[in-house]
Amino acid sequence: MKEQAVIRFSILVFWTFFWGLSVMDKIIPDVHFLWVGKDFFALFVKFFGSLGIKDSIVATIALAGVSSLEAVNFILYGVAFYNFLKGNSMGAEKWFFRAILTSITLFALFSIADQVFGDRFQLLEHGLFWLILVASWLVFKHGGTAQEKSLVVKNSPAFKWALAIGILITVAAAASILRFSSETFAAGDTPVQGVEVAEGLYKFDFPFLADKIVWEKTINAFKEGHPALKVNYIYTGPSELNSKKKTHVLVYVFTENRN
């Protein structure tokens, strides 16, 4: 395969999957096995609510419009990818340009919305994507060398050493991940035992992967195990207290005797 063809193939794969998964994120906005979706509807309601627009129908229409444009992007990239696989370079380039044009238009609209809603972090992110799209088109269109070469992998000693080191690093990383998973994954579904750090004050150190279901199990188990106590206040520890455990959360429960 030619070098430019490899680059074009990689660009098309990236953007096709990017928009395909983005559309899936709108269709499945919930947490499922092997999928964590984002609730964009709640996000849009919050954005329009900040402007004083409380009617949820406005957020619904806006989200439907954005989802439709993203679906169009996905289709355009898919058609470009199909033409590329069929060996139709001109067709792939034509459809990829259309896809890039609609994508930069959509990200331009996102950037305007970010300024209106005052979301400066998203503005930076969408601006970077806009630039990356332009760079993708330039590389796709003009990335060929004057004398294009075929991509050949030589069976040289350096290649063998690099392959061996890569395999060793992969095996070591996989072993570490499996060990970490075996030690922590089960804890993501088990109630956390509280530790009394002061009179009536219990600390709960939630482990990696713990979610709202774990919290519900934890508080129910605590109430069952301490029937004489009444929960007055629940406090989440500030980020400074969690700095050494980025994936853990500290929760403090203030109680008093029912009598």
N, C-alpha and C positions, 0 to 999 in steps of 0.2 A: 504494500500500500504506500502511496506517495505521502510525503511529510505533510503537505498542505491538506490532503484528504483526511489524515489523522486529526489535525487541528479542527477542521470543519466538522468532522464526526463528533469530536468531544464537545464542541460548542453547541451543536444541535441536541445532543443527548442532555446536556446540562439544562438548557432553557426549556426543552420539552418536558422534562421531569419537574423542573421548577414550577411551571404554570400548571401542570397536571396535578401535582400535590397541593398547590395553592387552591385549586378548585375543589379538591377533596376536602380541604380544611374548612371550606364554606359549607359543604354538604354534610360533613360529620364533625360538628362542633363540640364533641363531647369526648370523654376519656374512655377508651376501650382497650382491650388487650392488643399490644403492639401498636397502639395509635393514641396520641394525645392531641386532641383538637383544641382550637381556641374559639371562645365564644365571641365571635365578631359582632353578633347582634347586640349583646350587652355593651360592647365597646362603642358601637355606633350610637346607641341610646345615650350613653354617657357623653359622647362628643356633642350631639345635638342638644342634649340637656344643658351643657355648659353655655350654649347660645340662647337659652331660654325657650327652646323648642321641645316641649314635653310630649307631644303626640308621637307614639311609637311607629305610626304608619310612615312617617318621614324617614326614620331610620331603616324601616323595612324596605322602602323603595330605593333608598341609597345603597343598601347592601345588595339588593337584587341587581341594581345597575352595575355595581362593581363586579359582582360575580359573573354577570353576563359578559362583561368586557374581558375578564380573565379567561373565561371559557373560549371566547373568540381567539385570544392569544394562543391558548393551548392548541386549538385546531390549526391555526396558521403554522405554528412550529411543527405540529405533527405532519402537515402536508409537505412542508419543506424537508423534513426528515425522510418521509416516504420517497420523495423525488430523489433525494441523495442516495438512498439505498438502491433505487432503481438505476442509478448511474446517470440521471438527468441533471447535470450540473447547472445548466441555465435555469431549469425549473426550480431547483433547490435554492439558487441564489435569489430568484424573483420572489418566491414565497417567504424566504427568510427576511428579505428586506421589508416586506409587508408586515411580517411579525414584529420586527424591530421597530417599525414606525408606530404600530399600535401600542407596543410596550412602552416606548418613551413617552407617548402621549398619555398613557395611563399613569405613569410615574410622575409626569408633570402635573396631572390633576391631583394626584396624591400629595405632591409637594405644596400645591396651593391650599388644599384642605388642611395640611399640617399647620400652615401659617394662620389660617382662619381659626382653627381650634386651639392654637397655641402649643402644639406638641413639637417642640424643637428637636427632641431625640429622633423621632420618626422622620422629621424633615431632613436630618443628616443622612439617615439610612436610605431614604428614597432618592436623595440627591446622588448618593454614591451608586445606587443601582442605575440611575439615569446615565451616569458616566460610563459604567461598566457595559451597558447596552451599546452605547456608541462605540466603545473600544471593541466589543464583540463583532460589530459590523465591519469595522475597519480591518480587523484581523481576518475575518471571513472573506472579505472582498479582495484585500490587497496583501494577504499574508504569504503568498507564494514567493519563492526565491527566483532569481533570474534563471538559474539552472536547477530545477527541482530534482531532488534525489529521492530514491526509494528508501524507506525506513528498513534498515537491515540490522539485525542483532547478531553481532559476531561472538563466537564461542571463544573468547579470549580469557586469559587468567584473571584479568581484572574483573571481567563480568562474572566469572565463577566465584571469586571472593565476595563480590557485592551480593550475589544471589545467596551465598551461604550465610553471610552476616544478616541479610534481610530475613532469611528463614529463622535464624536463631532469635533475632529480636521479636519476630512475630510469635514464635513459640513461647518466649518468656512473657510477652505481654498477655497472650491468651491464658497462660497458667495463672498469672497474677489476677486477671479479671475473673477467672473461674473460682479462684480461692476467695476473692472478695465477695463474689456473688453468693457462694455457699455459706459464708459467714453472716451476710447482711440481708439477703433477699427475704429469708423467712421472717425476719424481724419487721418487715414492711407490712405484715398482716396480723401482728400480735400486739395485744394491749401493753402499754408501757407501765411499768411499776413506778409509782411515785416515791420520792425520798423526802422525808420531813427534814427540812433544813433549819426551821425555826418553829416555835410553837404555833401550830395551826397553819403553817406555810409548807406546801409540798411542791417539790420540783420534779418536772417530767422532762426527760431528755429524749426527744423523739428522734429515732434513727433515720438513716438513709431510706428513701422510698415511702416513708410514712405519709399518709394522706388523711383526709377528713374522716374516712371510715375507721382508720386506726384511732383517731381522736375520739370518735363516738364510742368505740369499744373501750377505750381507756377510761373515759369519764364515767361510763356505766359500771365498769369493773370497780372503779374507785368508790363510787357511791354504794355499791353492794358490799364492798369490803369495809366500809366505814359508815355504817348506818347511823351512828351517833353524831356524825358531823354534817354541817350544812355548808354548802359552797356559797361563798359570798361574792367572790371576785376571781376572774381569770385574767392573767396578765402574760403577754408574750414578751419574752426577753428581747432587749434591743440587739441590733446586729453586732454591736461591739462585743457582746457576750458570746456570740456565735462565731467570732472571727477565726477561731482555731478549728472549727468544725463547720465548714462551709455548707455541707449537706444536712446538717442537724439543726433542730429547732428546740429551743428551751421554752417551756410553758410553766408558769407558776400559778398554783391554785391556793387562794386564801380561804380558810375555813374557820368555823367556830362551832362549839358544842350546841346542839339543838336545845338543851336545857337552859 
